[in-house]
Amino acid sequence: MGHSQTFQWFSQFQAGRTSTDDDERSGQPVCSSMPEMINTVRQIIHEDRHRTIDEVSMLVGIGHGTCHKILIEDEDETCRIKVHAQTPDCRPKTATT
């Protein structure tokens, strides 16, 4: 635990907090990378490989980063996306010697 988090906990206990359990948080559920979500992402990409990560993440209901991670780490080679460094005019950068 870092210094800033330790100070936050200390301040909360001084203010009267008695529980060491974390508070409920909003955001995407942890289950977003479960097998059924991964399969749903794969199915959407197989149906239309021209969909963007934003479109897929909105259709499935998961975050952009989670969807990107699923597509990058996909074991199914036909579904894996390739990430290239982009030049300002959006063309893949070519190697120069």
Summary of the structure (lengths in Angstrom):
residues: 97
radius of gyration: 20.3
end to end distance: 45.3
largest distance: 63.4
contacts: 172
relative contact order: 0.10
helix: 47%
strand: 2%
